[in-house]
Every structure is written in structure tokens, then in C-alpha cells.
Amino acid sequence: AVIPPFHLGVPEPITRSDGSLQGKTVKLPLDTVLNITTGSMSVTRYSADVTDPTIARFTRGYKTSTAEFDPGIKPLKLGETKVVLKNKNGGIQWVTFTVDVVNGFENMPTALTGLFAGKNRGKLLVKI
């Protein structure tokens, strides 16, 4: 049987498509990652400029002989930073969005408001 990651104490990643991020702010808990799906575009051709690399780090997508891994954003500390996502092949306009790394009880009202406003897909966890 496959055990869902939340049973192992590993939070699920937040997954968004590259096109859905334009102009948005993504609330990203400190203990998870943002997985960026690329549709038909090659995962290896993406890069990003992160305004404050002490808050979040871009992770390039890559392929192995048996799997493909999407690019993503790894939070490093609490704060907010702008990200500009680019594709070396063109095919997309630069995608500019904000990553807001959050954590703790004080963010629960904002998280719940976002949940009921439809800003979250899947599970919503607030780490206290």
C-alpha cells in the first residue's frame, strides 16, 4: 500500500502550472516546496531570477532515464520575494509572481481566508 506523505510527516508540495502563476502571490509554508508544472514545455529549459535568494531558491527541472522532475521553488526563511520564471526555448512570456514564505499560528486567519476564497487546491496545513 502507498502511504500518503502526510502520514510520514512530509508535507505535500504545492503544485501550480507555469501559466497560472502570472501576477499571483503564492503562500508557501516554510516546510514545503512549490512544484511548477510545465505542460508540453521541457522541464530542463526553465530558469528563474529570485529577487531575494535568502528567502527562496529556484530548483531546475531535470530528467533521468526513467523519470522527469519539474522545476520548483524551495523556501529558505520567512519573507516575501519576487520570482521571474523564464524558458530558454521561448514559448512562454516571462512569468512574474511573488512567493510569500509563511509559518505559524499567526498566519492561520490568512490561510483560512484563502482556503474559503478558493485560493488553495488540495490540503491546507498551517504549522503552529
FIKENU-222792 format. One record per residue (C-alpha): residue in three letters; y, x, z. Coordinates in steps of 0.1 Angstrom, whole numbers, padded with zeros to 4 digits, always signed. Layout:
BEGIN
AlaYXZ;...
END
This chain:
BEGIN
Ala+0000+0000+0000;Val+0035+0011-0008;Ile+0057+0012+0023;Pro+0094+0003+0016;Pro+0117+0032+0025;Phe+0135+0013+0053;His+0102+0013+0073;Leu+0102+0051+0072;Gly+0138+0054+0084;Val+0150+0064+0050;Pro+0178+0041+0037;Glu+0176+0028+0001;Pro+0201+0042-0023;Ile+0230+0021-0036;Thr+0224+0017-0074;Arg+0251+0009-0099;Ser+0254+0012-0137;Asp+0279+0037-0150;Gly+0299+0009-0167;Ser+0301-0013-0136;Leu+0319+0014-0116;Gln+0352+0015-0136;Gly+0382+0009-0112;Lys+0359-0001-0083;Thr+0356+0012-0048;Val+0320+0018-0036;Lys+0315+0017+0002;Leu+0288+0044+0006;Pro+0272+0048+0040;Leu+0270+0084+0051;Asp+0232+0084+0053;Thr+0225+0071+0017;Val+0233+0080-0019;Leu+0249+0063-0049;Asn+0224+0063-0078;Ile+0242+0059-0112;Thr+0221+0043-0139;Thr+0230+0054-0174;Gly+0213+0028-0196;Ser+0204+0043-0230;Met+0225+0074-0224;Ser+0208+0107-0215;Val+0209+0113-0177;Thr+0213+0151-0183;Arg+0246+0147-0202;Tyr+0267+0134-0173;Ser+0292+0153-0152;Ala+0319+0143-0127;Asp+0351+0155-0112;Val+0353+0147-0075;Thr+0389+0149-0061;Asp+0378+0159-0026;Pro+0344+0177-0028;Thr+0343+0179+0010;Ile+0337+0141+0012;Ala+0312+0137-0016;Arg+0292+0157-0041;Phe+0281+0148-0076;Thr+0244+0154-0084;Arg+0235+0159-0120;Gly+0207+0138-0135;Tyr+0176+0157-0148;Lys+0143+0152-0165;Thr+0109+0167-0158;Ser+0077+0164-0179;Thr+0068+0132-0160;Ala+0100+0117-0146;Glu+0137+0111-0152;Phe+0162+0112-0123;Asp+0196+0095-0125;Pro+0229+0113-0117;Gly+0244+0103-0083;Ile+0269+0108-0056;Lys+0259+0123-0022;Pro+0283+0116+0007;Leu+0291+0146+0029;Lys+0315+0132+0055;Leu+0336+0101+0063;Gly+0366+0096+0040;Glu+0376+0084+0005;Thr+0377+0103-0027;Lys+0382+0095-0064;Val+0354+0103-0089;Val+0358+0107-0127;Leu+0324+0103-0144;Lys+0321+0119-0179;Asn+0294+0121-0206;Lys+0292+0153-0227;Asn+0280+0133-0257;Gly+0309+0109-0256;Gly+0296+0074-0259;Ile+0315+0062-0228;Gln+0351+0064-0218;Trp+0356+0084-0186;Val+0347+0061-0157;Thr+0371+0064-0127;Phe+0361+0050-0094;Thr+0366+0056-0056;Val+0339+0065-0031;Asp+0346+0054+0004;Val+0321+0070+0028;Val+0317+0048+0059;Asn+0297+0047+0090;Gly+0296+0030+0124;Phe+0303-0003+0142;Glu+0340-0003+0133;Asn+0331-0009+0096;Met+0308-0039+0103;Pro+0335-0065+0096;Thr+0344-0050+0063;Ala+0308-0046+0053;Leu+0300-0083+0062;Thr+0331-0095+0043;Gly+0319-0076+0013;Leu+0284-0090+0016;Phe+0297-0126+0016;Ala+0321-0119-0012;Gly+0292-0107-0034;Lys+0301-0070-0034;Asn+0266-0059-0023;Arg+0233-0062-0042;Gly+0202-0059-0021;Lys+0201-0050+0015;Leu+0232-0042+0036;Leu+0228-0019+0065;Val+0255-0009+0090;Lys+0247+0022+0111;Ile+0260+0019+0146;
END
